[in-house]
Amino acid sequence: MTSARETVLGRVRDALALAPAPATVVPRDYRTGRVLPDPERLALFTDRLLDYRAEVHPCTADRTAQVVADVLRDHGARRIGVPAGLDPRWLDVYDGEVRQDAADIPASRLDSLDAVVTASAAGCAETGTIFLDGSPDQGRRALSLVPDLHLCVVDLSSVEAGVPEAVARLVPERPTTLISGPSATSDIELERVEGVHGPRTLVVVIRTDR
């Protein structure tokens, strides 16, 4: 017996076959090539992140491990998850339990982690957005969404001034996650609720000399 859903989808397919869509030219004349000096880009990126209620820690690359350890300690994170390709030197000072993620680990088990630490693919200063693309040092999407705390390390050199410039850094075939602050939504009375669809807390460590 054919279901109503299959009947409707079949009619849609038939209609599309009988009336193919005309070729459409999509305009691509975006405003591109915008640049900002490092201090201005850092200030704008930080301002946007703070406006989203993220926690921001600028540091030099040689202090990455210490800052990461300090942040995790301050948040009481004793068990963390990391993608397989994360730079192990970033955790040299951390004295808690580190669990390396793998594709065969059920997402439900990630809920036992206090935090996750990842790198990033790119950033946009204008919107305060961080881009993850599933690279080995960023891991699968579930890893960055299930734990309640996400500590993301961002190199200032990967942060662009605007959206088109940031998107140009990405590989279109890779799965992309856009992060603009902690997960948040509003209930029916417009009360902000955090942590519903992802991490309640976002901490961004910005390496200013990389």
C-alpha positions in Angstrom: 0.0 0.0 0.0 1.4 3.4 -1.0 1.6 5.9 1.8 0.3 9.5 1.5 3.9 10.7 1.8 5.1 8.5 -1.1 2.1 9.7 -3.2 2.8 13.4 -2.6 6.6 13.0 -3.3 5.9 11.0 -6.4 3.6 13.8 -7.7 6.3 16.4 -6.9 8.9 14.3 -8.8 6.6 14.0 -11.8 5.9 17.7 -11.9 9.6 18.5 -11.7 10.3 16.1 -14.6 7.6 17.8 -16.8 8.7 21.3 -16.0 12.5 21.5 -15.6 13.7 24.6 -13.9 15.3 27.2 -16.2 19.0 27.9 -15.8 19.5 30.6 -13.1 22.6 32.8 -12.9 23.5 33.3 -9.2 25.2 36.6 -8.6 28.6 36.2 -6.9 29.7 39.8 -6.8 30.2 39.8 -3.0 32.2 42.5 -1.4 35.6 40.8 -0.8 39.1 41.7 0.0 38.5 43.5 3.3 41.4 43.5 5.7 42.0 44.8 9.1 45.3 45.1 11.0 45.8 42.4 13.6 45.0 44.6 16.7 41.7 45.9 15.1 40.7 42.4 13.9 41.4 40.9 17.4 39.5 43.7 19.1 36.5 43.3 16.8 36.5 39.5 17.0 36.7 39.7 20.8 34.0 42.3 21.1 31.6 40.1 19.1 32.4 37.0 21.1 31.9 38.8 24.4 28.6 40.1 23.1 27.5 36.5 22.5 28.5 35.8 26.1 31.5 33.7 25.2 34.6 33.8 27.4 37.8 35.0 25.6 41.4 34.5 26.4 44.0 36.0 24.1 47.5 34.6 24.4 50.7 33.9 22.6 51.2 30.5 21.1 53.8 29.5 23.6 51.3 30.0 26.4 48.5 27.9 24.8 49.0 24.8 27.1 49.0 27.0 30.3 45.9 29.0 29.3 44.0 25.8 28.3 44.9 24.2 31.6 43.9 27.3 33.6 40.5 27.5 31.8 39.7 23.9 32.3 40.7 24.0 36.0 38.7 27.2 36.6 35.6 25.5 35.1 36.2 22.3 37.1 36.7 20.1 34.0 38.3 16.9 35.1 37.4 14.7 32.2 37.7 16.1 28.7 37.2 14.9 25.1 39.5 15.7 22.2 39.6 15.0 18.5 42.2 12.5 17.4 44.2 15.2 15.6 44.4 17.8 18.3 47.9 19.1 19.0 48.9 17.1 22.2 51.2 20.0 23.3 48.1 22.0 24.1 47.4 19.6 26.9 50.9 19.4 28.4 49.9 21.3 31.6 46.4 19.8 32.0 46.4 17.1 34.7 42.9 15.7 34.2 41.6 12.8 32.2 41.8 13.1 28.4 39.6 10.9 26.2 40.3 10.8 22.5 37.1 10.7 20.4 36.4 8.2 17.7 33.6 7.7 15.2 32.3 4.5 16.8 31.8 6.1 20.2 28.0 6.7 20.7 27.0 10.4 21.1 25.3 9.5 24.4 28.7 8.6 25.9 30.0 12.1 25.2 27.6 13.5 27.8 29.9 12.1 30.5 32.6 14.6 29.5 33.0 17.9 31.4 34.4 19.7 28.3 35.7 19.3 24.8 38.8 21.0 23.4 39.1 21.6 19.6 41.0 23.7 17.1 39.2 25.7 14.4 39.2 26.1 10.6 38.6 29.9 10.4 36.9 32.8 12.1 35.0 36.0 11.1 35.7 39.1 13.1 32.7 41.0 11.8 30.2 38.4 13.1 32.2 36.8 15.9 31.8 33.4 14.2 34.0 30.4 14.5 34.1 27.8 11.7 34.8 24.1 12.3 35.1 21.8 9.2 35.6 18.4 10.7 39.3 18.3 10.2 41.3 15.9 12.5 42.0 18.7 15.0 38.3 19.6 15.2 36.6 16.3 15.1 33.0 15.3 14.3 30.1 17.6 14.9 28.8 15.6 17.9 32.0 16.1 19.9 31.6 19.9 19.8 27.9 19.8 20.5 27.3 17.3 23.4 29.7 18.4 26.2 28.5 21.4 28.2 31.8 23.3 27.8 33.5 23.9 24.5 37.1 25.3 24.6 38.0 26.3 21.1 41.6 27.4 20.1 41.6 29.9 17.3 44.7 31.3 15.6 44.3 35.0 14.9 45.9 34.5 11.5 42.8 32.4 10.5 40.3 35.1 11.5 39.2 37.2 8.5 37.5 40.6 8.6 34.3 39.6 6.9 32.1 36.7 6.0 33.1 36.2 2.3 36.8 36.3 3.3 36.2 33.7 6.0 34.1 31.4 3.8 36.8 31.5 1.1 39.1 29.7 3.6 36.8 26.7 3.8 36.7 23.6 1.6 33.1 23.4 0.3 33.0 19.6 0.4 33.8 19.5 4.1 31.0 19.5 6.8 31.0 23.0 8.3 29.7 24.0 11.7 29.3 27.7 12.5 29.6 28.8 16.1 28.5 32.3 17.3 28.7 32.1 21.0 27.2 29.4 23.4 24.1 27.6 22.3 21.1 29.7 23.2 17.4 30.1 22.4 14.4 31.9 23.9 11.3 30.4 25.5 7.8 31.5 24.8 8.2 34.5 27.1 11.5 35.5 25.4 13.6 34.4 28.3 17.1 33.4 27.1 17.9 29.8 27.7 21.5 28.5 27.1 22.7 25.0 26.5 19.6 23.6 24.8 21.1 22.7 21.4 24.8 22.6 22.3 27.4 23.7 24.8 26.2 26.1 27.5 29.6 27.6 27.8 32.0 28.6 25.0 35.6 29.6 25.8 37.8 30.9 23.0 41.5 30.9 23.3 42.9 33.2 20.6 46.6 32.7 19.8 47.6 36.2 18.7 50.9 35.3 17.1 49.7 32.5 14.9 
